């Protein structure tokens, strides 16, 4: 019986984390300095992030990231320990992602292991970073960490599709 209670509690914790991740992926922070034509109804826009320059952002101005390990479009950040730090940018109800005219790449979607639909840019899944507290923050740029045996290297996504690297990022959970 004790084991069943622990499993139920773990499941409830996972649902709670997933719920938080989904609410954060909608861009719950204050609107930032998003380029003209970008709005909260635009899935992906372009803005300037502190210390990084022009980057892809959510409609609310939150910096978007991609990692080197998922550029082929295969989801490796799929469990709650990873998605509680790197929140997938998702769309619901069969919606297609939209981008401002400043976004020079292909926006599409793919199904995540949990069944949600994640936005991709040139095939790479997009994420926000839980430790970016406001629009214009780019604390995740250059971060390195490891989840489920995979080491990740994270970069702010740029409008042209290239990752914006930084030598100032933390290493393996240095957030």
N, C-alpha and C positions, 0 to 999 in steps of 0.2 A: 504494500500500500504506500509506503514512504517513497518508493521509486516512482510510482505513478504521480504522486503529488509534485515531485521534483520535475518530472517531464512536463506536466501541465503548467507549472510555474515558468519553465524555460520557454514554452510555447507562447505564453502570455507576454513575457519579456520581448520575444522576437516580434510579436505583433505590435507592441508598443513602439519599439525602435523603428519598425517599418512604417508605422503611422507618422512618426516624427519625420522620417526621411521623406515621405511623400509630401508632407505639408511644407517642408523646407524647399523641396524641388520646385515649388510653384513660385519661388522668389519672394519670400515673406519679409525680406529686409526693405528698408526705405529705398525709394527710387534714387538712382544715381545720375551721373552725367552721361546719359545715353545719347548717342548721336541722333540728329533729327531723323524722323521717320521711324524710330524705335519707340515702342510703347509696351505696356503690360500685356497687350494682346499679341505682340510679336514674340515668338518663342526664343529666337536668337537675334541679338543685335551686336553693336560694336560700341565700346566705350574705352576710356583711358583708365588704366589701373595704376595705382601708386607704385612707382619704381619699375614698372614693366612696359608701359606704353599702351598701344591699342590692342585690345583683346576682345574675344567673344564674350558676351554677357547674356544673362537671362533678360527678359523684358523689364525686370525690376533693377537691373544693373549689377547683379551678382556675377563675378568672374566665373567663366567656364573653363574646365580643365580636361585634358586627355592624358592618357598614360602611354608610354612606349609599348607596353606589353599587350595592349588591346587594339592597336592600330589596324589589325586585320579584321576587326569586327567581332572577335570572339570575347564574350563576357568572362572575365576572370575575377572581377570584383563583384561577387554575387551573394555573399553571405553578410549577415548583420554586422559582424565585426568590421568589415570593410565599408559597407554602405552607411554605417552610422558616422563615418568620417568623410567619405566621398559619396555624396548624395547624388544618385542618378537623376538627370534631367529627363522627366517623363511627360508624355501627353496621354490624355484619356479619351475614351469614347471614339476611337478610330480617327482622331484628328491628325492632320498632317502638320509637321512643324513648319513654321514660317520664319523667314529671315528678312532683315532689312536689306536695302540695296548695297549696303557696305559689306555684306557677307559675301565673299568670293569663293564659294565652295558648294558642295552638295549636302543639303540637309535631308535626312531620311530617318527611318526608325528601325529598330530590331526588338524582338521579344527577349525579355530578361528571363532567367531561370524561374523567377517568382510569377511570371505571367504578365507583368507590366510592360509597357511599351516605352523604350528609351530612345531619346533623340541621338542621332549620330551626325558627325560632320566629316565628310569625305571618308565615311565608313567607320570612323573611330567613335566609340561611345563618349558622351559628354557628361560631366559631373560638376557639381559645386563642392566647395570645401567647407566643412562644418566650422572651422576656425576662422573663416572670413566673417567678420561681424557686421560689415556694412558694405554697401555698394562702393566699388572702387578698391576694396581690399584684394590683395593677391598673395596672401600668406602661403598658399599651397604651391606656388610656382617654385620648382626645383626640389620639392619634397621627395623623399625616398622612404618607403615603408614596406612592410611585408605582411601579407594576410594569406592564410591557408597554403603556405609553402611557396607563394609567388612573391617575388620582390618587384615592387612597382617604382617607376620613375615618373613623376607628375609634372606637367607643364601647363601654363596658361595657353589656351588655344588662341591663335591669331586669325584675323579675317581672311588671310590668304591660305590658311590651312596648316602652315608650319607651326610647330610648337615653339613657344617662347621659352628658352632655357635661361637659367639663372644659376650663378655659382654661389649665391647667398642662401639658398634653401637649406633646410635642416636635413638631417640624415636619419633614416629609419625610425620614424616615430618622433622626430625632433620638434613636434608641434607642441 
